[in-house]
Amino acid sequence: MSHISKIETKIKNLSFLKKALDALSLKYVEASEESSLTLLGYGKDEVIEDCIFEIKTGCKYSLGLRKVGENYEFVADWWAIETFTGQKQEDFLNKITRQYAYETVLDKVKDMGYSIVEETQDLQQNLRLTVRRWK
């Protein structure tokens, strides 16, 4: 029985994904332009093919990123990852997508000529940025 899960993402910019992974201290491998990566699943013949990124999870089972048309999807053997690391799929992906969104917003704010004045986080972990632009 396959444990492979495919999760659609809102990721559109790989440079922001790299910044997010770096900020989270997550190691990753990027496929060269003309090739792809194949990752392991738990089963004897279980493989995840055509990945452009391998995001390390702390065990031999990684999170892959594949290009599907104009979009990207995360793909992994979450049963194996959770079993060997204790990391739940939703928590791990939320951490990455949250940081990706943060990196995207920071870039857009700077492109518009603003600078970050203050960052605060409430008890529900909602982030509030205060920005300023001098004319």
PyMOL commands that place a pseudoatom at each C-alpha (Angstrom):
pseudoatom trace, name=CA, resn=MET, resi=1, chain=A, elem=C, hetatm=0, pos=[0.000, 0.000, 0.000]
pseudoatom trace, name=CA, resn=SER, resi=2, chain=A, elem=C, hetatm=0, pos=[1.342, 3.407, -0.966]
pseudoatom trace, name=CA, resn=HIS, resi=3, chain=A, elem=C, hetatm=0, pos=[1.833, 6.103, 1.656]
pseudoatom trace, name=CA, resn=ILE, resi=4, chain=A, elem=C, hetatm=0, pos=[2.700, 8.816, -0.864]
pseudoatom trace, name=CA, resn=SER, resi=5, chain=A, elem=C, hetatm=0, pos=[0.748, 12.056, -0.470]
pseudoatom trace, name=CA, resn=LYS, resi=6, chain=A, elem=C, hetatm=0, pos=[0.548, 14.888, -2.989]
pseudoatom trace, name=CA, resn=ILE, resi=7, chain=A, elem=C, hetatm=0, pos=[-0.314, 18.357, -1.706]
pseudoatom trace, name=CA, resn=GLU, resi=8, chain=A, elem=C, hetatm=0, pos=[-0.950, 21.331, -4.001]
pseudoatom trace, name=CA, resn=THR, resi=9, chain=A, elem=C, hetatm=0, pos=[0.840, 24.536, -3.044]
pseudoatom trace, name=CA, resn=LYS, resi=10, chain=A, elem=C, hetatm=0, pos=[0.600, 28.262, -3.690]
pseudoatom trace, name=CA, resn=ILE, resi=11, chain=A, elem=C, hetatm=0, pos=[4.356, 28.420, -4.255]
pseudoatom trace, name=CA, resn=LYS, resi=12, chain=A, elem=C, hetatm=0, pos=[5.234, 30.300, -7.424]
pseudoatom trace, name=CA, resn=ASN, resi=13, chain=A, elem=C, hetatm=0, pos=[8.750, 31.614, -6.795]
pseudoatom trace, name=CA, resn=LEU, resi=14, chain=A, elem=C, hetatm=0, pos=[11.545, 29.156, -6.021]
pseudoatom trace, name=CA, resn=SER, resi=15, chain=A, elem=C, hetatm=0, pos=[13.944, 31.856, -4.813]
pseudoatom trace, name=CA, resn=PHE, resi=16, chain=A, elem=C, hetatm=0, pos=[11.470, 32.741, -2.038]
pseudoatom trace, name=CA, resn=LEU, resi=17, chain=A, elem=C, hetatm=0, pos=[11.156, 29.050, -1.206]
pseudoatom trace, name=CA, resn=LYS, resi=18, chain=A, elem=C, hetatm=0, pos=[14.951, 28.820, -0.869]
pseudoatom trace, name=CA, resn=LYS, resi=19, chain=A, elem=C, hetatm=0, pos=[14.961, 31.881, 1.418]
pseudoatom trace, name=CA, resn=ALA, resi=20, chain=A, elem=C, hetatm=0, pos=[12.212, 30.308, 3.519]
pseudoatom trace, name=CA, resn=LEU, resi=21, chain=A, elem=C, hetatm=0, pos=[14.051, 26.997, 3.822]
pseudoatom trace, name=CA, resn=ASP, resi=22, chain=A, elem=C, hetatm=0, pos=[17.274, 28.810, 4.737]
pseudoatom trace, name=CA, resn=ALA, resi=23, chain=A, elem=C, hetatm=0, pos=[15.446, 30.885, 7.379]
pseudoatom trace, name=CA, resn=LEU, resi=24, chain=A, elem=C, hetatm=0, pos=[14.010, 27.676, 8.849]
pseudoatom trace, name=CA, resn=SER, resi=25, chain=A, elem=C, hetatm=0, pos=[17.450, 25.989, 8.731]
pseudoatom trace, name=CA, resn=LEU, resi=26, chain=A, elem=C, hetatm=0, pos=[16.030, 23.219, 6.557]
pseudoatom trace, name=CA, resn=LYS, resi=27, chain=A, elem=C, hetatm=0, pos=[18.549, 21.567, 4.289]
pseudoatom trace, name=CA, resn=TYR, resi=28, chain=A, elem=C, hetatm=0, pos=[17.555, 20.974, 0.691]
pseudoatom trace, name=CA, resn=VAL, resi=29, chain=A, elem=C, hetatm=0, pos=[18.924, 19.737, -2.606]
pseudoatom trace, name=CA, resn=GLU, resi=30, chain=A, elem=C, hetatm=0, pos=[17.909, 21.317, -5.885]
pseudoatom trace, name=CA, resn=ALA, resi=31, chain=A, elem=C, hetatm=0, pos=[17.919, 19.305, -9.096]
pseudoatom trace, name=CA, resn=SER, resi=32, chain=A, elem=C, hetatm=0, pos=[20.090, 20.606, -11.892]
pseudoatom trace, name=CA, resn=GLU, resi=33, chain=A, elem=C, hetatm=0, pos=[18.266, 22.282, -14.770]
pseudoatom trace, name=CA, resn=GLU, resi=34, chain=A, elem=C, hetatm=0, pos=[18.186, 19.243, -17.043]
pseudoatom trace, name=CA, resn=SER, resi=35, chain=A, elem=C, hetatm=0, pos=[17.499, 16.562, -14.434]
pseudoatom trace, name=CA, resn=SER, resi=36, chain=A, elem=C, hetatm=0, pos=[15.195, 15.621, -11.597]
pseudoatom trace, name=CA, resn=LEU, resi=37, chain=A, elem=C, hetatm=0, pos=[15.511, 13.917, -8.225]
pseudoatom trace, name=CA, resn=THR, resi=38, chain=A, elem=C, hetatm=0, pos=[14.069, 10.582, -7.114]
pseudoatom trace, name=CA, resn=LEU, resi=39, chain=A, elem=C, hetatm=0, pos=[13.194, 10.231, -3.418]
pseudoatom trace, name=CA, resn=LEU, resi=40, chain=A, elem=C, hetatm=0, pos=[12.550, 7.180, -1.283]
pseudoatom trace, name=CA, resn=GLY, resi=41, chain=A, elem=C, hetatm=0, pos=[9.232, 6.069, 0.056]
pseudoatom trace, name=CA, resn=TYR, resi=42, chain=A, elem=C, hetatm=0, pos=[8.927, 3.514, 2.850]
pseudoatom trace, name=CA, resn=GLY, resi=43, chain=A, elem=C, hetatm=0, pos=[7.964, 0.467, 0.771]
pseudoatom trace, name=CA, resn=LYS, resi=44, chain=A, elem=C, hetatm=0, pos=[10.471, -1.744, -0.986]
pseudoatom trace, name=CA, resn=ASP, resi=45, chain=A, elem=C, hetatm=0, pos=[9.596, -0.374, -4.415]
pseudoatom trace, name=CA, resn=GLU, resi=46, chain=A, elem=C, hetatm=0, pos=[8.221, 2.978, -3.254]
pseudoatom trace, name=CA, resn=VAL, resi=47, chain=A, elem=C, hetatm=0, pos=[9.867, 5.926, -5.021]
pseudoatom trace, name=CA, resn=ILE, resi=48, chain=A, elem=C, hetatm=0, pos=[8.900, 9.522, -5.684]
pseudoatom trace, name=CA, resn=GLU, resi=49, chain=A, elem=C, hetatm=0, pos=[10.098, 10.642, -9.091]
pseudoatom trace, name=CA, resn=ASP, resi=50, chain=A, elem=C, hetatm=0, pos=[10.445, 13.928, -10.999]
pseudoatom trace, name=CA, resn=CYS, resi=51, chain=A, elem=C, hetatm=0, pos=[11.201, 16.157, -8.005]
pseudoatom trace, name=CA, resn=ILE, resi=52, chain=A, elem=C, hetatm=0, pos=[12.966, 19.467, -8.529]
pseudoatom trace, name=CA, resn=PHE, resi=53, chain=A, elem=C, hetatm=0, pos=[13.671, 19.896, -4.782]
pseudoatom trace, name=CA, resn=GLU, resi=54, chain=A, elem=C, hetatm=0, pos=[14.411, 17.491, -1.958]
pseudoatom trace, name=CA, resn=ILE, resi=55, chain=A, elem=C, hetatm=0, pos=[13.759, 19.013, 1.458]
pseudoatom trace, name=CA, resn=LYS, resi=56, chain=A, elem=C, hetatm=0, pos=[15.441, 17.091, 4.268]
pseudoatom trace, name=CA, resn=THR, resi=57, chain=A, elem=C, hetatm=0, pos=[13.193, 16.090, 7.169]
pseudoatom trace, name=CA, resn=GLY, resi=58, chain=A, elem=C, hetatm=0, pos=[15.650, 14.617, 9.649]
pseudoatom trace, name=CA, resn=CYS, resi=59, chain=A, elem=C, hetatm=0, pos=[15.328, 11.030, 8.434]
pseudoatom trace, name=CA, resn=LYS, resi=60, chain=A, elem=C, hetatm=0, pos=[16.033, 9.238, 5.173]
pseudoatom trace, name=CA, resn=TYR, resi=61, chain=A, elem=C, hetatm=0, pos=[12.561, 10.103, 3.883]
pseudoatom trace, name=CA, resn=SER, resi=62, chain=A, elem=C, hetatm=0, pos=[12.403, 13.587, 2.388]
pseudoatom trace, name=CA, resn=LEU, resi=63, chain=A, elem=C, hetatm=0, pos=[9.784, 16.042, 1.204]
pseudoatom trace, name=CA, resn=GLY, resi=64, chain=A, elem=C, hetatm=0, pos=[9.843, 16.539, -2.556]
pseudoatom trace, name=CA, resn=LEU, resi=65, chain=A, elem=C, hetatm=0, pos=[8.664, 19.422, -4.681]
pseudoatom trace, name=CA, resn=ARG, resi=66, chain=A, elem=C, hetatm=0, pos=[7.416, 18.735, -8.192]
pseudoatom trace, name=CA, resn=LYS, resi=67, chain=A, elem=C, hetatm=0, pos=[6.353, 21.058, -10.985]
pseudoatom trace, name=CA, resn=VAL, resi=68, chain=A, elem=C, hetatm=0, pos=[2.877, 20.229, -12.234]
pseudoatom trace, name=CA, resn=GLY, resi=69, chain=A, elem=C, hetatm=0, pos=[1.921, 22.487, -15.129]
pseudoatom trace, name=CA, resn=GLU, resi=70, chain=A, elem=C, hetatm=0, pos=[2.285, 26.057, -13.878]
pseudoatom trace, name=CA, resn=ASN, resi=71, chain=A, elem=C, hetatm=0, pos=[2.061, 25.019, -10.228]
pseudoatom trace, name=CA, resn=TYR, resi=72, chain=A, elem=C, hetatm=0, pos=[4.083, 23.045, -7.696]
pseudoatom trace, name=CA, resn=GLU, resi=73, chain=A, elem=C, hetatm=0, pos=[3.108, 20.242, -5.371]
pseudoatom trace, name=CA, resn=PHE, resi=74, chain=A, elem=C, hetatm=0, pos=[4.701, 18.794, -2.265]
pseudoatom trace, name=CA, resn=VAL, resi=75, chain=A, elem=C, hetatm=0, pos=[5.020, 15.036, -2.355]
pseudoatom trace, name=CA, resn=ALA, resi=76, chain=A, elem=C, hetatm=0, pos=[6.234, 12.717, 0.397]
pseudoatom trace, name=CA, resn=ASP, resi=77, chain=A, elem=C, hetatm=0, pos=[5.714, 9.488, 2.272]
pseudoatom trace, name=CA, resn=TRP, resi=78, chain=A, elem=C, hetatm=0, pos=[4.180, 11.196, 5.301]
pseudoatom trace, name=CA, resn=TRP, resi=79, chain=A, elem=C, hetatm=0, pos=[3.623, 7.949, 7.146]
pseudoatom trace, name=CA, resn=ALA, resi=80, chain=A, elem=C, hetatm=0, pos=[7.381, 7.303, 7.114]
pseudoatom trace, name=CA, resn=ILE, resi=81, chain=A, elem=C, hetatm=0, pos=[8.309, 10.910, 7.937]
pseudoatom trace, name=CA, resn=GLU, resi=82, chain=A, elem=C, hetatm=0, pos=[5.912, 11.063, 10.872]
pseudoatom trace, name=CA, resn=THR, resi=83, chain=A, elem=C, hetatm=0, pos=[6.914, 7.591, 12.093]
pseudoatom trace, name=CA, resn=PHE, resi=84, chain=A, elem=C, hetatm=0, pos=[10.651, 8.332, 12.049]
pseudoatom trace, name=CA, resn=THR, resi=85, chain=A, elem=C, hetatm=0, pos=[10.666, 12.039, 13.026]
pseudoatom trace, name=CA, resn=GLY, resi=86, chain=A, elem=C, hetatm=0, pos=[7.395, 12.684, 14.855]
pseudoatom trace, name=CA, resn=GLN, resi=87, chain=A, elem=C, hetatm=0, pos=[6.706, 15.620, 12.507]
pseudoatom trace, name=CA, resn=LYS, resi=88, chain=A, elem=C, hetatm=0, pos=[3.105, 15.884, 11.394]
pseudoatom trace, name=CA, resn=GLN, resi=89, chain=A, elem=C, hetatm=0, pos=[2.403, 16.721, 7.753]
pseudoatom trace, name=CA, resn=GLU, resi=90, chain=A, elem=C, hetatm=0, pos=[0.223, 19.748, 8.485]
pseudoatom trace, name=CA, resn=ASP, resi=91, chain=A, elem=C, hetatm=0, pos=[2.689, 21.278, 10.963]
pseudoatom trace, name=CA, resn=PHE, resi=92, chain=A, elem=C, hetatm=0, pos=[5.714, 20.781, 8.714]
pseudoatom trace, name=CA, resn=LEU, resi=93, chain=A, elem=C, hetatm=0, pos=[4.019, 22.181, 5.603]
pseudoatom trace, name=CA, resn=ASN, resi=94, chain=A, elem=C, hetatm=0, pos=[2.467, 25.093, 7.511]
pseudoatom trace, name=CA, resn=LYS, resi=95, chain=A, elem=C, hetatm=0, pos=[5.901, 26.059, 8.781]
pseudoatom trace, name=CA, resn=ILE, resi=96, chain=A, elem=C, hetatm=0, pos=[7.302, 26.134, 5.238]
pseudoatom trace, name=CA, resn=THR, resi=97, chain=A, elem=C, hetatm=0, pos=[4.350, 27.901, 3.603]
pseudoatom trace, name=CA, resn=ARG, resi=98, chain=A, elem=C, hetatm=0, pos=[4.155, 30.478, 6.390]
pseudoatom trace, name=CA, resn=GLN, resi=99, chain=A, elem=C, hetatm=0, pos=[7.834, 31.345, 6.004]
pseudoatom trace, name=CA, resn=TYR, resi=100, chain=A, elem=C, hetatm=0, pos=[7.446, 31.398, 2.208]
pseudoatom trace, name=CA, resn=ALA, resi=101, chain=A, elem=C, hetatm=0, pos=[4.584, 33.908, 2.529]
pseudoatom trace, name=CA, resn=TYR, resi=102, chain=A, elem=C, hetatm=0, pos=[6.678, 36.019, 4.912]
pseudoatom trace, name=CA, resn=GLU, resi=103, chain=A, elem=C, hetatm=0, pos=[9.618, 36.101, 2.464]
pseudoatom trace, name=CA, resn=THR, resi=104, chain=A, elem=C, hetatm=0, pos=[7.258, 37.027, -0.381]
pseudoatom trace, name=CA, resn=VAL, resi=105, chain=A, elem=C, hetatm=0, pos=[5.690, 39.889, 1.591]
pseudoatom trace, name=CA, resn=LEU, resi=106, chain=A, elem=C, hetatm=0, pos=[9.102, 41.210, 2.676]
pseudoatom trace, name=CA, resn=ASP, resi=107, chain=A, elem=C, hetatm=0, pos=[10.266, 41.312, -0.922]
pseudoatom trace, name=CA, resn=LYS, resi=108, chain=A, elem=C, hetatm=0, pos=[7.109, 43.097, -2.132]
pseudoatom trace, name=CA, resn=VAL, resi=109, chain=A, elem=C, hetatm=0, pos=[7.285, 45.641, 0.691]
pseudoatom trace, name=CA, resn=LYS, resi=110, chain=A, elem=C, hetatm=0, pos=[10.918, 46.441, -0.129]
pseudoatom trace, name=CA, resn=ASP, resi=111, chain=A, elem=C, hetatm=0, pos=[10.134, 46.675, -3.860]
pseudoatom trace, name=CA, resn=MET, resi=112, chain=A, elem=C, hetatm=0, pos=[7.515, 49.296, -3.037]
pseudoatom trace, name=CA, resn=GLY, resi=113, chain=A, elem=C, hetatm=0, pos=[10.124, 51.357, -1.173]
pseudoatom trace, name=CA, resn=TYR, resi=114, chain=A, elem=C, hetatm=0, pos=[9.030, 50.546, 2.359]
pseudoatom trace, name=CA, resn=SER, resi=115, chain=A, elem=C, hetatm=0, pos=[11.155, 49.390, 5.253]
pseudoatom trace, name=CA, resn=ILE, resi=116, chain=A, elem=C, hetatm=0, pos=[10.096, 47.236, 8.200]
pseudoatom trace, name=CA, resn=VAL, resi=117, chain=A, elem=C, hetatm=0, pos=[9.711, 49.309, 11.362]
pseudoatom trace, name=CA, resn=GLU, resi=118, chain=A, elem=C, hetatm=0, pos=[8.261, 46.669, 13.662]
pseudoatom trace, name=CA, resn=GLU, resi=119, chain=A, elem=C, hetatm=0, pos=[7.280, 43.003, 13.698]
pseudoatom trace, name=CA, resn=THR, resi=120, chain=A, elem=C, hetatm=0, pos=[4.945, 41.600, 16.337]
pseudoatom trace, name=CA, resn=GLN, resi=121, chain=A, elem=C, hetatm=0, pos=[3.319, 38.234, 16.808]
pseudoatom trace, name=CA, resn=ASP, resi=122, chain=A, elem=C, hetatm=0, pos=[0.173, 37.581, 18.828]
pseudoatom trace, name=CA, resn=LEU, resi=123, chain=A, elem=C, hetatm=0, pos=[-0.758, 34.488, 20.839]
pseudoatom trace, name=CA, resn=GLN, resi=124, chain=A, elem=C, hetatm=0, pos=[-2.327, 32.848, 17.777]
pseudoatom trace, name=CA, resn=GLN, resi=125, chain=A, elem=C, hetatm=0, pos=[1.005, 33.398, 15.976]
pseudoatom trace, name=CA, resn=ASN, resi=126, chain=A, elem=C, hetatm=0, pos=[-0.451, 35.998, 13.621]
pseudoatom trace, name=CA, resn=LEU, resi=127, chain=A, elem=C, hetatm=0, pos=[2.334, 38.255, 12.409]
pseudoatom trace, name=CA, resn=ARG, resi=128, chain=A, elem=C, hetatm=0, pos=[1.878, 42.001, 12.144]
pseudoatom trace, name=CA, resn=LEU, resi=129, chain=A, elem=C, hetatm=0, pos=[4.350, 44.098, 10.178]
pseudoatom trace, name=CA, resn=THR, resi=130, chain=A, elem=C, hetatm=0, pos=[4.576, 47.850, 10.506]
pseudoatom trace, name=CA, resn=VAL, resi=131, chain=A, elem=C, hetatm=0, pos=[6.222, 49.462, 7.503]
pseudoatom trace, name=CA, resn=ARG, resi=132, chain=A, elem=C, hetatm=0, pos=[7.303, 52.983, 6.633]
pseudoatom trace, name=CA, resn=ARG, resi=133, chain=A, elem=C, hetatm=0, pos=[8.339, 54.797, 3.507]
pseudoatom trace, name=CA, resn=TRP, resi=134, chain=A, elem=C, hetatm=0, pos=[10.159, 58.115, 3.465]
pseudoatom trace, name=CA, resn=LYS, resi=135, chain=A, elem=C, hetatm=0, pos=[9.594, 60.413, 0.547]
for i in range(1, 135): cmd.bond("trace and resi %d" % i, "trace and resi %d" % (i + 1))
show_as sticks, trace
zoom trace
